[in-house]
Amino acid sequence: MSFERITIESEVRLSALTMGEGPLILCAHGFPGLSLCYEAQLKTFASAGYRVVAPDMRGYGRSERPRQVEAYEARRISDDILAILDHFGEETAVLIGHDFGARAIFGFALHHPSRARALISLGVPYGAQFHGAQAKEESASGKGRRRLPSEVFRSIAEKHFFHMHYFQERGRAERDLAKAPGDFLARLYFALSARGKLLDMRQFPSDGTSYLDVLAPAPSPFAIDGLDEEALGRIVVEYTSVDDSDLFFIGGLNAYRVMDLDAVNDAEYAMAPLPQPALFLGGARDPVRSILNERSIASMRDRLPGLVAIEWIEGAGHFVHIERAEAVNRAILAFLNQLR
């Protein structure tokens, strides 16, 4: 069995890797991921009797890369996932999402509940909140206005550099990261790994600081568990395969910038319970875990009544499905067996 690269027409043109035959599993990546980051899952789940599809999400890799922030609203991402299910003639699919991919699958389950068979989140909980930041403004009545995500990011950035605030300014990150896209990806993958030190960004002020300034150099040759120099090189090629350098990372950048729009236009997200069977897997050494409010992780069961487990996998950082692919695949297969 080998991967097949296919094209799917949604509102935008989507490229995807697919493998196997059987019930559909869809794997949605985040930033700085790609369809390539799910190769271990494609192989394992296809061998277990599933058809697995991993798209380059809109804005990434070989898929179309809209420039406008509005093109990345949650409902439009949900439409892309719906188009993939329809392409395969499937009424439902098991959905796996990492990073922004977790946001995508939870949003899809909210918008199209009958089409989501089960939900597996890698690293990002449903209803994430940030450590040390208030989600609501104080008021005398105790019913403060819910703050927009960009306002939360700004409050954190008043203390130290915070990448989610840095990405809000259109054009700045595009210019900074296009100067050394391969170096940026190497530094970011390493910083987010179990061996990395992403949180060192807290030592830097926001003013005059770029993301490259706060990310330590990656080892040469590059290596984290599950991803070597050759594999990273393939990822760099996919990101930089367009002529306009402003679009190298547009999918990830606009995923941060669209959060205010989603907070207004998709206000039920993270508030409405999702009834589907669900599983959460994270890396025990994921630096993002320290950024998130632990209560928002522990209280996930209130929002996901079908949640069967919250499992932190030892030795893994943010890319838990890459750094500990065997452990992740084993846990997911055990979960899938419960669905049968």
N, C-alpha and C positions, 0 to 999 in steps of 0.2 A: 504494500500500500504506500502511496506517496501523496503529497499535498497537491491539490488542484487550485489554481488561481482563477477566480471567476469575477465577473462584473455584474452588479445588481443596480437597476435603475430605481432610484427613489426621487425625491425632489432634487437630489444631487446624485452624481454617479459614485457608486461605492465599489471598492475592490475588496475582495475577501479571500482568505485561504479556507479550504474545506477538505474534509477527509472522512471516509467511512460511510456506512449505511445504517439506518435505524432511527429511533426517536431523536429529535433535534436538540442539540446543546449549542447555545450561542455564547461566545466569549467576547466581552467588550473590554477593551483596554482603556487606560487613562494616559496621563502625561508624566514622563516621556516614553510611553509605550507605543506598540504597534501590533498588528496581527502576528508578526514574527515572534513576539514575546510569549505566545501561547503554543509554540510548537510541541512542547512536552505534553501539554494537555490534548492537543489534536491527536497525537500518536496513541496516547494511553486510552482515551475515551473511544476513539475509533476502533481500537482493538477489542474494547469491551462491548461493542455492538451498538454504537451510537453514530449518528451523523453529526459532525462537529464543524461549526463555522466560526471563524474569527475574522471579523471585518477590520480593515483600516477605517476607523471612525471618521466621520466627515472632518476635513481639515488636516488629515494626517496621511502620510505615506502615498499610496497610489490612488486614494480616493480624492474626489474633488475638494478643493480648498477655498470655500467662500471667504471673502475678506471681511464682510460685515459682521459685527458682533451679534446682531439680531438673528443671524442664520444659525446660531448655536443655542437658541432657546431650547429648554428641555422638551417641549412638545414636538419640536422638529427633530430632535434626536430620537424621540420615541417613534416618530414616523419612519425614520430610517430602519429601526429595529423591526417595525411592523412590515416594511417592504421586504426585509430579509425572510421573515416567516412566510410571507405570501409567495416569495420567489420559490421556496421549497414546497409550497402547498401544504404547510403545516399550520394547524389550528393553534397549537401551543408549543412552547419550548422551555426547557430548563435554561435559566439565564445565569451566567457567571460574569461578575464585573469586578475589575480592579481599579482603584483610584477613581478617576472620573467615570470609569466604566461602571463602578458600583452606583454612582449617582444616576447613570443612564438606565440601569436595569430596574432600580427602585422607581424611577420616574415612569418607566414603561409599565410596571405593575400597577402604578397609580392610575395611569391614563387608559390602560387596556387590561383590566384585571383578569378577564376571562382568557387572555392569550398567554399569561405567564404561569407556567406549571409549577415552578419552584425558583427560589432566589438564593444565589450563593455570592456573598460579598467577600472580597479579598482586601482587607486593610482599612476600609472606610465604612463606618456604621451608618445606618439609616437614622438621620437626625444628628449629625455631628455638630458639636459646639466646641469652641476654642478655649483652652486653658487660659485663665487670667483675663478674659474679656467678657463684658456684660452684653448679653443678647438684647436686653431691653434698656431703655432710658429710665432713669429714676423719675418718679412723680409722686405728688402728695397723695393721690388716690391709691397708689400701689399698682396701677394698671398702666405702666409705662408703654410708650410706643415701641414696637419691635424695630430694632435698628437694622438698617440695610447692611448686607455683608461688607460693602466697601467701607462703611463707617466703623465696623468692627475691626477690619484690617488696618484702618488708619489709626485707631486707638492703640493697637499693638505696635505699629510702626513708630509711634511717638516714643517708645521705649528702646527700640532697636530695629535693625533691618528686618523686614518681613517680606518674603517673596510675593505673597498674595497681594500686598499693597503695591509693591514695585511693579507688578504686571498690569496694574490698572491704567497707567498712563499709556495711551496708544502711541506707538512709534518708538518709544524709548527702548523697550526690551528687544524689539525687532532689530534695531540698529546695534545694540550691544552684543546680542547673541550671534548675529550674522557674521561678526568679525572672526569668530572662532567656533563654528558650530560643532565640530568634532570634539574639541577640547571641552566645550560646555557639556555635551552629552556624557563624555567620559567622567567629568567631575561630578555631574549630578547623579549618574548611576552609582558611582562609588559612594557619594555622600549619603545616599538613601539606603545603601546596603547595610548589612549587619556590622561591617567593619568601618563604616563611614561616620562622619561627625557633622551632619547637617546642622545640628543645633549650635555649632560654633558661630552661626550667623548672628546669634544674640550678642556677640562681642562687638558688632559693627553698628555704627549709626546709620540711619536711613539716608540722610542727606548726602548726595554725591556718591553713593555706593551702588554698584551694579551687582547682579547675581554672581557674575564671574569673580568679583572681588571677594566674596564670602565663601566660595567653594574651594576647598583645598585641592591641589593637583592630584590627579588619579595616578596610581602606579603605572609604570611602563615596563613591560607590556601590560596592557589593561587586563585585570581579572577580578571578578567577584564570583562567588559560588554560582555555577550554572551559566555564566556569561563570560566568554573570553574575548581576546582582542579581535579575532575574526568575526565573531557574532556581533560585537559592538560595531565593527566596521560596516556590516550589512545594515544595521539600524541607521547609522550616519548617512549612508548612501540614500536610503529611502526618505529620510527627512529633507535632504538637500537636493532632491531630484527635480526641483522646479527652478525656473530661471529667475524668478523674483524672490530675492532673499527675505523680503518682508513676509513671505508665506512659508518659510522654513518651519516655523513653530506656531503658526497661526491657530491651529486647532487647540493647542494647549493654552495659549495666551488668551484667546477669546472665551475659553471655558471658564477662566477666572473673571473676565470682564462682564460676562453675561449674568453673573450671579445676582446682581441687583434686579435685572429684568425678571429673572425666575422667581425671586422673592415676592415680586408684585403679581406676576401673571400666573404663577404656579404655587400659590400660597398654601395649598393643602399639603405640599411636599414636606415630609418629616413630621407632619401633624396627624394626618389621617393614617389609621392602622392599615397594614397590608396583611391579608389573611393567609397568603401562600406559605407552604413549608419553606423554611429558610435556614441557612447555615452561615456563620461568620467565622472566617479564618484570618488570622493576622500574624505577622512576624513578631516574635517576642522582643526583638531588638529593632523594631521599626521606629525610627526617630519621629515619624508623624504621630505615633502613639503619645509622645510627650507633648505634642502641640495640642492634641484634642483633650477636651474635658472628660475625665474618666467616667463621670456620671452619665454622659451621653452614650457611652458604650454600655455601661451596666444596665441602663434603663431601656435598652433596645427592645427587650421583651414586651414592654408596654406598647410599643409601636409595631412589633412583629410578633403577634401571638403564636405564630407557627414556628418560631425560632427553636431549633432543636439543640443548638450548641454555640457557645462562643469559645473558640480554641485559639490559643497563642502558641505558635510553633517555634520551638527553640532553634536558635542558630540562624534565624531568618530576619532580614530587615524588611524594607517596604515591598520589595519584589518577592514576596513569599512564594509565589508560584514558579519563580525562576530559581531562587536560592535554595528552596527545599521542595522541588517539584514532586519527588516521590511521596513525601509526607502529605502534601496538599492533594495529590491525585488519589492517594489511598483514602483520605478523609472524605473526599467528594464521592468516590465510588461507593463507600459505605452509606453515605447519605442517599445516593441515587437508588441503592438497593432497597432502602426503606420506602421509596415511592412506588415500587412495583407491586 
